[in-house]
Amino acid sequence: MLFLIRTAFWLMIIVLLLPTDQQQRSEVYGTAQATVHDVATFCDRNPETCARGKDAFSVFVQKAQFGARMLMDLINNRTGADDQDSPSENQDTPSPEASALFAPASFDMSGSQDTLNPEDREEAWSGPAGT
């Protein structure tokens, strides 16, 4: 039901934005053409900005590729898929590195966790003295 309400809302917005006569339609087309021209010639007008954007995008692509490689290595180590060419006896057991990544954390509860100072143990306020 909510999907239908959202769809009706967006259709209403689109209908409201549609031009009603030939003059408005020509204005919309002219504005769209000017926008496309401005976007297409942005790098001609701002070469330094485009160069920085290209550099930033190349760094982003390199990081994405590195992250994908790390993920694939992790998956391959976890599933043993990297050993498909060489048969092994224990393909069901993950490598020690993968086991360490997926092992539950353990906490040492034997030591004292008392970290209060003597000043922290003093009573800050005891209420009115007359009661």
C-alpha positions in Angstrom: 0.0 0.0 0.0 2.8 2.4 0.9 4.4 1.6 -2.5 1.3 2.7 -4.3 1.2 6.0 -2.3 4.9 6.7 -3.1 4.4 5.8 -6.8 1.4 8.1 -7.0 3.3 10.9 -5.3 6.2 10.7 -7.7 3.9 10.5 -10.7 2.1 13.6 -9.5 5.4 15.4 -9.2 6.4 14.4 -12.7 3.1 15.5 -14.1 3.4 18.9 -12.4 6.8 19.4 -13.9 5.6 18.7 -17.5 5.2 21.7 -19.7 1.6 22.7 -20.6 2.1 24.5 -23.9 4.5 24.9 -26.8 6.3 27.9 -25.2 7.0 26.1 -22.0 8.2 23.0 -23.9 10.7 25.0 -25.9 12.0 26.6 -22.7 12.4 23.2 -21.1 14.3 21.9 -24.1 16.5 25.0 -24.3 17.3 24.7 -20.6 18.1 21.0 -21.0 20.3 21.7 -24.0 22.2 24.5 -22.1 22.7 22.1 -19.1 24.1 19.3 -21.3 26.4 21.8 -23.0 27.6 23.2 -19.6 28.3 19.7 -18.3 30.0 18.6 -21.5 32.4 21.6 -21.5 33.1 21.7 -17.8 36.6 20.3 -18.2 37.4 22.9 -20.9 36.5 25.7 -18.5 38.1 24.2 -15.4 41.1 22.0 -16.3 42.6 22.0 -12.8 39.4 20.8 -11.2 39.1 18.0 -13.8 42.7 17.0 -13.3 42.2 16.8 -9.5 39.0 14.9 -10.0 40.7 12.4 -12.3 43.5 11.9 -9.8 41.0 11.4 -6.9 39.0 9.0 -9.0 42.1 6.9 -9.9 43.0 6.7 -6.2 39.4 5.6 -5.5 39.6 2.9 -8.2 43.0 1.7 -6.9 41.6 1.4 -3.3 38.5 -0.4 -4.6 40.6 -2.9 -6.5 42.8 -3.4 -3.5 39.8 -3.9 -1.2 38.3 -6.4 -3.7 41.5 -8.3 -3.8 41.7 -8.4 0.0 38.1 -9.7 0.2 38.8 -12.3 -2.5 41.9 -13.5 -0.7 40.0 -13.7 2.6 37.2 -15.7 0.9 39.7 -18.0 -0.8 41.6 -18.6 2.4 38.3 -19.2 4.3 36.9 -21.6 1.7 40.1 -23.2 0.5 39.3 -22.2 -3.1 42.9 -21.2 -3.8 44.0 -24.8 -3.5 41.8 -26.1 -6.3 44.7 -27.0 -8.6 46.6 -28.9 -5.9 44.7 -31.6 -4.1 45.0 -31.6 -0.3 43.8 -33.8 2.5 42.3 -31.1 4.6 40.4 -28.7 2.3 37.6 -28.4 4.9 39.8 -26.8 7.6 40.6 -23.2 7.0 44.2 -21.8 7.1 45.6 -20.6 10.5 45.3 -17.0 9.3 41.6 -17.4 8.4 41.0 -19.2 11.7 42.5 -16.3 13.6 40.3 -13.8 11.8 37.1 -15.7 12.6 38.0 -16.9 16.1 35.8 -15.4 18.9 37.5 -12.9 21.2 38.5 -14.0 24.6 39.0 -11.9 27.7 41.2 -12.5 30.7 38.8 -12.1 33.7 41.3 -13.4 36.3 43.0 -10.1 37.0 41.6 -7.3 39.2 39.5 -4.7 37.4 39.4 -2.3 40.3 40.6 1.0 38.8 39.2 3.5 41.3 41.5 5.9 43.1 41.0 6.6 46.8 39.6 10.0 46.0 37.0 8.3 43.8 35.9 6.2 46.8 35.2 9.2 49.0 31.6 10.2 49.5 30.9 13.3 47.5 27.8 14.5 49.4 26.1 13.2 52.4 23.0 15.3 52.5 21.8 17.8 55.1 23.6 17.4 58.4 20.5 18.0 60.5 18.4 15.1 59.3 
